[in-house]
Amino acid sequence: MRFFGIFDGHSGNICSSFVAEVLHKNIDNLTQFTETDIATVVMDTDQQFLDSELFQNKDDGSAGIFTIASFDKTTNNYKLIHGNIGDSRTVLALKQEDSSFTAVPCTFDHKPTNEEERKRIEEAGGFVEYSRVDGQLALSRAFGDRMLKTLHLIPEKRKVTSKPEIIINNATKDDFLFLACDGIYEGDIFTRESVIKYISDQLKHNDDLAVISASVLDECLRRGSRDNMSAMIIQFIDGTEYSKPTEYIPGPFEQNDSRFQEAYTKDALAAGYTLEQALQKRTQIEELEKNKTSSNNVDTNSNNQNSMTPNSLI
């Protein structure tokens, strides 16, 4: 059995870091994996964060998605239990007979404007304004967010609840799974279907999932995303021989955005780089990409000339 998850923080990264560190351990302690048991341990993990003396003055929150995968020897298929709290998305790519992939949604966004979500919010004494809980939070389910939790109520009845929506389905060794936070889909930069198409096209000539994941993020930036982004691709194959060191790849630097620069600096420091070193590494990357493009252009021109020569002799 394996656990995969992405936790997208807001108002800071304290809550998302806590959940990423603790939730999988709590789930690992379960003796059975019923929907009720999983939902309970998720809400208990949220309560651990809310009750901790270390975080009493913190208003951090986090969306979260996770998948618990197990192999069924009798069918040679994989059972997938997907949990969702917030607006990150999990998509299962099912391989078809023509080798294309169909995108199957495994999560649905928890927005305050959803009828069921609005009902719970209002019954807990809250309201929805500007498509936000109490005019503040654009999610109706999340970890943390202490100020919107109505802590006198049981977890599943709170204005902002951490009760996960759980969906169960199956996959084969030919399928793959894609987990990502909402930055991937911001402003319909990607839809579920288009991102699966993008990844499946990449898989035709590259089997390095880390490289493909990075390519998805780069493409989001190219298309205009300005939200933070996390993504994960999971294939149902033996990955024991796949072992590569963690690599820090700095992205483009925004000169006129102070908040972006602050986040960029923190990201660099977390990877062991100063801002200056990160920018130097980015310059090297851009020079390599420029040289590669120039080389490809030369090859293309050379090939065009070669293909034209016989025609000119006829």
N, C-alpha and C positions, 0 to 999 in steps of 0.2 A: 504494500500500500504506500502511495506517495501523496504528498501535499504540495500544492502550488498556489501561490497567492500574490496579489498586488494590493498595496494599501496606499491610497492617495490622500495625503494630508492636506489640510487647509488651516489657515491661521497659525502655521508653524508645523514642525515635523515631530514633535514630542509624542503625540498620540499615535501617529502612523508607525513610528519606530517601536513604540511599546507593543502595539498589536502584532506587528511583524515578528517581534521577538517572543511573544508569549502565546499567541493563539494556537500555533501548530503544536506547541508542547501540551497545551490543555486538551486539544483534540486527540493527541497521541495517547492520552490517559484514558480515553473512552474504551469501554469493553464491548460496546455495540454502537453501530453507526446509523441509528434511526434518525429521521428528520427532526424529531422532537429532541433527541439527545444532542444532536449537532447544534440546533438552534439555541438550546439551553446553555451550552458551553460557550457559544459566541457571545450571548448576552452576559454571561458570567465574566467573560474576559473584559468586556466593556465596563462592567461594574468594578472589576479590579482596578482599572485605570481611574475611575471616578472616585473610588474609596482611598486610593493611595495618598499618603501624606505628602509625597514628593510632588504631586500634581494638583494639589488643592486650589492653587491660584492660577491654574492654566486653563484656558478656554479652547485649546487645540481640539480639532476634530479630524476625522478621517473616513473616507469611503473605503470599501474593501470588497474584493472578490477572491474566491478561493475555489479550488477543485481538489477533491479527494479521489484519486484514481486507484483502482484495484483490478488485478487480472483474474479472469474466470477461466480456469483450466478446462472446464467442461465445454465451453463454447469458443475458447481461444479469442474472446473479446475482452474489452475493458469496460468496467462499470465506472461511470463518472458521476460524482455527486458535486453539484455546483452550488455555491452559496454567494449571495449578493446582498450588500448593504450600501446603497447609494447609487452612483451613476457610472461606475466603471463597467466594462463589458467583457463577457466571455463568449467566444464564438467557436463552435465546432465545425470544422471543414470536413465534410463527408465526400470521399472520392467516388466518382461515378464511373460507369462502364467506359465512357469516352475519355477517361483520365482527367476530366475537369472536376472541380470541387464545388459542392453546394454549401452555402453558409447557413448554419443552424444556430439561431440565437439561444444562448443558455442563461441569459440574464436579461432583465428589463429595468430601465432606469426608474429610480424612485424619486419622483418629482412631487412637490407639494400640490400641484394642480391636478394630479391624478385623483379621481373621485374617492377611492378607498383611502388614500393617504390624507386628503383634505378632511374627510370625516373623522379620522382618528385625531388629527391636529386640533380640530374644533372641539371635539369631545374632551380633549385634555386642557381646554381653556385657551388655546392659541387661535391664530388666524393666518390666512394666506393673503399676502399683499405683494404686488410686483413679482408674482410667481415664487415667493420665498416664504419660509416659515417665519411668522411674526415680522415679515419684511426684511429678514436678515439672511437666512440660509437657503440656498437654492436646492438643497437636498432634504428629503423627508425622512431618510434613514441614514444613520452615521454612528460611528464610534465617537466617544468624547462629546464635545459641544455641550459642556456642563450647563451653560446658561439657558439652554432650550430643552433640557431633559425632564423637567417636571418630576423631580426625584421622589416625590411622595407617591407616585403611581408605579405599578409594576412595569418592568421594562417594555413589554410589548404594547402597553397602553400609552406610553409617553408621547409628547408632541413629536420629538425626534427619537425614534426607536432604533435599537441596534439589532432587532430581530431580523435574521436573514431570510430572504426568499430563496427557497431551495428547489432546484430542478435536477432530475436524474435522467441520464440517457446512457447510450452505449457507443463505443467506437471500436474500430478494427485497427490493425497495424498499418493500414494504408491511409488512415485519416490523420489530421493534426488539429491541435487546439491553439487558440490565440486569446491571450489575456492582455488587456490594456486599460489604462485609465482614460478619462474623458478627453484628455488633450489630443488623443489620436483622432477623435471624431469631432473636435471643435469646429463649429460652423460647417458641418458636413464635408470637412476636408477629406475624410474617408467615410464611407458607409460600411456596414458589416460585409456586404457583398463585395465592394470594391477592394477592401483591404485583404480579403481572402484571395481575390483574383491577383492582387499585387504580389502577395507572398507565394502563391502557387507558381506564378510566372518565374519568380526568383529561384524557387526550388528546382526548376528545370536545369539550371546550370550552376547551382551552388548548394552544397549540403551543410554549410556552416550556419547554424541557426542564429548564432550571435551576430554574425555579419549581416544576415537578412534582417534581424530585429533592428540593428543600427540603421540599415537602409530605410526601413519604414519610418523611423524617427527623422532621418534626414529629409525624406520626402515630405513629411508633415511640415517641417520648417520651410522647405522650398515652397509649399503651397500656402504658407502664411500662418500656421499655428503659432500662438504665443503663450500657450498654457504649458505647464510642466507635463512631461510625458514619461510613462513607463510602459514597457511592453515585454511580452514573453511568448515564445512559440514552443509548443511541446509536441514532439513526435512519439509515437508508441512503438519504439524500437529499442534495441539494446544500445545504451549509450555509455557503457563502461569504458570504451576505448576513446571516447571524446573527452579529452582533458587538456585545456589550454589555460595559461595564466590570465588573470584578470588584466585587462588593458584599458587605460584611460584614454579616451579619444575626445578631445575638446571640440565643441562645435563652433559655429560662427559667433563672433563677438559683436554685440550691439553697442555702438559708440555713444548713442544718445538716450540710453535708458538706464537710469541709476539703479532701479530695482533689479533689472536684468543683470547688471554688472555685479551687484551684491550677491545674487544667487550664483552667478558664474564663479565668483571668487570662492564662495563656500564650497561649491562642488569641486573646484580645483584643490583646495586645502584638504578636503576629505579624501582625495586621491593621492595626497602627498606632494602636491605641486603648489608653488606660489603662483600668483596671477601672471607674473612675468614669464615664468617657465611654461605655463599653460598657453600663453599667447605665442611664445616661440614654437611650441609643439604644433599649434594650429597653423602657423605660417609654414612650417615644414610640410604639413599635410596638404595645404593648398598648393604648394609648389610641386609636390609629387603628383597631385591630381592634374595640375596644369600641364606638366611634362607628359603625363600619360595621354591627355587629350591631344596634345600636339603630335605625339608619336602616332596615335590612331589616325589623325588626319593625314600624316605623311604616308602611312600604309594604305589608306583609302585612295589617295591620289595616285600612288604607285600602281595599285591594283587597277584603277580606272585606265591608266596609261597603257598597262599591259593588255587589258581587254580590248582596247581600241586599235592596237597595232595590227592584228590580223585583218580587221575590217579595212584599214587604210591601204592594205596591200592587195585587197581583192579588186 
